[in-house]
Amino acid sequence: MTSGRVTNVRHRREEFDREVPAAAKNLQFYWTVPDLFDLLEAALEREAIVRFRFDSALGYPTSVYIDYAANTVGDEVDVRITRFEAR
């Protein structure tokens, strides 16, 4: 993240061992660290199922899982931050 924007995202699906970079033109659609806190807060207000892990030493969430409707498929958010660089 540089000046509050995402500069790099890689995807890794569970069934694959290789990461795929997100297209640079799509980086605007990904969450910054402050955005993740806003996302968590909004999900909790909506009484969604929320699970997260937080790195208390570095001050950001390392894992976010949100399920907005337990009986609906495809509404989940599942994010893992494996590396974060503040600039």
Residue frames as a rotation matrix with the C-alpha (Angstrom) as fourth column:
MET 1
0.594 0.804 0.000 0.00
0.804 -0.594 0.000 0.00
0.000 0.000 -1.000 0.00
THR 2
-0.671 -0.740 0.041 1.41
0.741 -0.671 0.017 3.36
0.015 0.042 0.999 -0.94
SER 3
-0.950 0.314 0.004 -0.43
-0.313 -0.945 -0.099 6.49
-0.028 -0.095 0.995 0.14
GLY 4
-0.340 0.881 0.329 -3.54
-0.468 0.145 -0.872 4.46
-0.816 -0.450 0.363 0.89
ARG 5
0.471 0.533 -0.703 -3.66
-0.880 0.232 -0.414 2.41
-0.057 0.814 0.578 -2.26
VAL 6
0.601 -0.192 0.776 -3.08
-0.003 0.970 0.243 -1.23
-0.799 -0.148 0.582 -3.08
THR 7
0.184 -0.639 -0.747 -0.01
-0.916 -0.387 0.106 -1.84
-0.357 0.664 -0.657 -5.24
ASN 8
-0.622 -0.410 -0.667 0.08
-0.636 0.762 0.124 -5.64
0.457 0.501 -0.734 -5.54
VAL 9
0.191 0.686 0.702 -2.33
-0.844 0.480 -0.240 -8.56
-0.502 -0.546 0.671 -5.07
ARG 10
-0.716 -0.347 -0.606 -1.82
-0.599 0.752 0.277 -12.25
0.359 0.561 -0.746 -5.70
HIS 11
0.394 0.890 0.231 -4.50
-0.919 0.372 0.131 -14.92
0.031 -0.264 0.964 -5.64
ARG 12
-0.808 -0.519 -0.279 -4.01
-0.516 0.852 -0.092 -18.51
0.286 0.070 -0.956 -4.59
ARG 13
0.301 0.946 -0.121 -6.94
-0.802 0.320 0.504 -20.85
0.516 -0.055 0.855 -4.76
GLU 14
0.362 -0.102 0.927 -7.03
-0.786 0.501 0.362 -23.71
-0.501 -0.859 0.102 -2.29
GLU 15
0.816 0.062 0.574 -6.63
0.116 0.956 -0.268 -26.40
-0.566 0.286 0.774 -4.92
PHE 16
0.763 -0.591 0.260 -3.61
0.254 -0.096 -0.963 -24.76
0.594 0.801 0.077 -6.58
ASP 17
0.462 -0.678 -0.571 -0.07
0.805 0.050 0.592 -24.32
-0.373 -0.733 0.569 -5.31
ARG 18
-0.544 -0.659 0.519 0.69
0.829 -0.519 0.211 -21.38
0.130 0.545 0.828 -7.60
GLU 19
-0.094 0.471 -0.877 -0.16
0.439 -0.771 -0.461 -17.72
-0.894 -0.428 -0.134 -7.07
VAL 20
-0.089 0.172 0.981 -1.68
0.971 -0.204 0.124 -15.63
0.221 0.964 -0.149 -9.84
PRO 21
-0.855 -0.254 -0.452 -1.15
0.385 -0.895 -0.225 -11.86
-0.348 -0.366 0.863 -9.85
ALA 22
0.302 0.942 -0.147 -4.17
0.657 -0.318 -0.683 -9.59
-0.690 0.110 -0.715 -10.09
ALA 23
0.073 -0.208 0.975 -4.24
0.911 -0.383 -0.150 -7.36
0.405 0.900 0.161 -13.13
ALA 24
-0.807 -0.488 -0.333 -2.91
0.582 -0.752 -0.308 -3.88
-0.100 -0.443 0.891 -12.37
LYS 25
-0.720 0.581 0.379 -6.07
-0.178 -0.683 0.708 -2.34
0.670 0.442 0.596 -13.82
ASN 26
0.254 0.879 -0.403 -8.10
0.195 0.362 0.912 -4.10
0.947 -0.310 -0.080 -11.10
LEU 27
-0.581 -0.582 -0.569 -6.06
0.643 0.101 -0.759 -3.08
0.499 -0.807 0.315 -8.04
GLN 28
-0.769 0.338 0.543 -8.50
-0.443 -0.894 -0.070 -0.26
0.461 -0.294 0.837 -7.33
PHE 29
0.227 0.948 -0.222 -11.11
-0.510 0.310 0.802 -2.88
0.829 -0.069 0.554 -6.41
TYR 30
0.028 -0.301 -0.953 -9.07
0.602 0.766 -0.224 -4.41
0.798 -0.567 0.202 -3.56
TRP 31
0.907 0.412 -0.084 -9.16
0.279 -0.439 0.854 -3.35
0.315 -0.798 -0.513 0.09
THR 32
-0.136 -0.877 0.461 -6.52
-0.319 -0.401 -0.859 -1.29
0.938 -0.264 -0.225 1.82
VAL 33
-0.742 -0.172 -0.648 -5.88
0.504 0.495 -0.708 -2.04
0.443 -0.852 -0.281 5.49
PRO 34
-0.872 0.487 -0.046 -8.26
-0.325 -0.647 -0.690 0.76
-0.365 -0.587 0.723 6.62
ASP 35
-0.262 0.789 -0.555 -10.83
-0.866 0.062 0.496 -0.63
0.426 0.611 0.668 4.17
LEU 36
-0.424 0.060 -0.904 -10.54
0.140 0.990 0.000 -4.06
0.895 -0.127 -0.428 5.82
PHE 37
-0.943 0.108 -0.316 -11.34
0.303 -0.117 -0.946 -2.55
-0.139 -0.987 0.077 9.21
ASP 38
-0.579 0.770 -0.266 -14.37
-0.771 -0.624 -0.128 -0.80
-0.265 0.131 0.955 7.66
LEU 39
-0.273 0.434 -0.858 -15.43
-0.550 0.661 0.509 -4.09
0.789 0.612 0.059 6.05
LEU 40
-0.713 -0.053 -0.700 -15.23
0.447 0.735 -0.511 -5.91
0.541 -0.677 -0.500 9.38
GLU 41
-0.909 0.370 -0.192 -17.17
-0.058 -0.569 -0.820 -3.20
-0.413 -0.734 0.539 11.17
ALA 42
-0.397 0.789 -0.469 -19.92
-0.916 -0.310 0.254 -3.16
0.055 0.530 0.846 8.54
ALA 43
-0.349 0.232 -0.908 -20.20
-0.192 0.930 0.312 -6.98
0.917 0.283 -0.280 8.59
LEU 44
-0.866 0.014 -0.500 -20.51
0.476 0.330 -0.815 -7.00
0.154 -0.944 -0.292 12.38
GLU 45
-0.755 0.624 -0.200 -23.23
-0.477 -0.733 -0.485 -4.34
-0.449 -0.270 0.851 12.18
ARG 46
-0.161 0.689 -0.707 -25.10
-0.896 0.198 0.398 -6.55
0.414 0.697 0.585 9.69
GLU 47
0.246 0.184 0.952 -24.76
-0.782 0.618 0.083 -9.48
-0.573 -0.764 0.296 12.12
ALA 48
0.574 -0.195 -0.796 -22.88
-0.583 0.586 -0.563 -11.55
0.576 0.787 0.223 9.56
ILE 49
0.900 -0.435 -0.037 -20.72
0.374 0.724 0.579 -14.49
-0.225 -0.535 0.814 10.59
VAL 50
0.704 -0.688 0.175 -17.29
-0.473 -0.639 -0.606 -12.91
0.529 0.344 -0.776 11.06
ARG 51
0.796 -0.598 -0.094 -13.96
0.493 0.550 0.674 -14.55
-0.351 -0.583 0.733 11.84
PHE 52
0.759 -0.599 0.255 -10.63
-0.166 -0.557 -0.814 -12.79
0.629 0.576 -0.523 11.72
ARG 53
0.434 -0.744 -0.508 -7.07
0.895 0.290 0.340 -12.91
-0.106 -0.602 0.792 12.95
PHE 54
0.944 -0.080 0.319 -5.18
-0.045 -0.992 -0.114 -9.80
0.325 0.093 -0.941 13.86
ASP 55
0.066 -0.975 -0.211 -1.47
0.799 0.178 -0.574 -9.10
0.597 -0.130 0.791 14.12
SER 56
0.857 0.365 -0.363 -1.41
0.515 -0.611 0.601 -7.00
-0.003 -0.703 -0.712 17.28
ALA 57
0.048 -0.924 -0.380 2.28
0.635 -0.265 0.726 -6.16
-0.771 -0.277 0.574 16.88
LEU 58
-0.834 -0.408 0.372 1.87
0.529 -0.398 0.750 -4.76
-0.158 0.822 0.547 13.37
GLY 59
-0.592 0.629 -0.504 -1.72
-0.108 -0.682 -0.723 -3.51
-0.798 -0.374 0.472 13.73
TYR 60
-0.363 0.533 -0.764 -3.59
-0.932 -0.196 0.305 -5.08
0.013 0.823 0.568 10.84
PRO 61
0.540 0.600 0.590 -5.86
-0.561 0.779 -0.280 -8.06
-0.627 -0.180 0.758 10.14
THR 62
-0.614 -0.782 -0.108 -4.05
-0.646 0.420 0.638 -11.08
-0.453 0.461 -0.763 8.69
SER 63
-0.915 0.403 0.022 -7.17
0.356 0.779 0.517 -13.11
0.191 0.481 -0.856 7.93
VAL 64
-0.606 0.790 -0.096 -10.78
-0.645 -0.558 -0.523 -12.06
-0.466 -0.255 0.847 7.32
TYR 65
-0.885 0.466 0.000 -13.73
0.380 0.721 0.579 -14.38
0.270 0.512 -0.815 6.73
ILE 66
-0.656 0.747 -0.105 -17.26
-0.538 -0.561 -0.629 -13.02
-0.529 -0.356 0.770 6.40
ASP 67
-0.827 0.543 0.145 -20.43
0.522 0.646 0.557 -14.95
0.209 0.536 -0.818 5.60
TYR 68
-0.863 0.481 0.155 -23.33
-0.491 -0.870 -0.034 -12.58
0.118 -0.106 0.987 5.12
ALA 69
0.265 0.963 0.052 -26.01
-0.963 0.262 0.063 -15.29
0.047 -0.067 0.997 4.79
ALA 70
-0.358 -0.532 0.767 -25.23
-0.684 0.709 0.173 -18.70
-0.636 -0.463 -0.618 6.27
ASN 71
0.079 0.492 0.867 -27.59
0.229 0.838 -0.496 -20.56
-0.970 0.238 -0.047 3.93
THR 72
0.940 0.197 -0.280 -26.44
-0.193 -0.370 -0.909 -18.84
-0.283 0.908 -0.309 0.74
VAL 73
0.312 -0.851 0.423 -23.53
0.780 0.484 0.397 -19.96
-0.542 0.206 0.815 -1.43
GLY 74
-0.012 -0.464 0.886 -21.20
0.928 -0.336 -0.164 -17.37
0.373 0.820 0.434 -2.93
ASP 75
0.758 0.325 0.566 -21.73
0.145 -0.929 0.341 -14.44
0.637 -0.176 -0.751 -0.56
GLU 76
0.750 -0.503 -0.429 -18.62
0.575 0.176 0.799 -15.11
-0.326 -0.846 0.421 1.52
VAL 77
0.707 -0.684 0.177 -15.53
-0.484 -0.652 -0.584 -12.94
0.515 0.327 -0.792 1.72
ASP 78
0.867 -0.498 -0.025 -12.29
0.395 0.655 0.644 -14.78
-0.305 -0.568 0.764 2.48
VAL 79
0.722 -0.632 0.280 -9.08
-0.247 -0.614 -0.750 -12.72
0.646 0.473 -0.600 2.56
ARG 80
0.725 -0.600 -0.338 -5.63
0.624 0.365 0.690 -13.53
-0.291 -0.711 0.640 3.86
ILE 81
0.826 -0.559 0.073 -2.86
-0.489 -0.776 -0.399 -10.98
0.279 0.294 -0.914 4.06
THR 82
0.806 -0.567 -0.168 0.41
0.588 0.799 0.122 -12.85
0.065 -0.197 0.978 3.82
ARG 83
-0.368 -0.916 -0.158 2.64
0.922 -0.381 0.061 -9.83
-0.116 -0.123 0.986 3.47
PHE 84
0.804 0.587 0.098 2.11
0.590 -0.808 0.003 -6.15
0.080 0.056 -0.995 4.05
GLU 85
-0.370 -0.929 -0.010 4.52
0.928 -0.369 -0.048 -3.33
0.041 -0.027 0.999 3.37
ALA 86
0.731 0.524 -0.436 3.82
0.565 -0.824 -0.043 0.16
-0.381 -0.215 -0.899 4.64
ARG 87
-0.241 -0.809 0.536 5.55
0.955 -0.295 -0.015 2.85
0.171 0.509 0.844 2.63
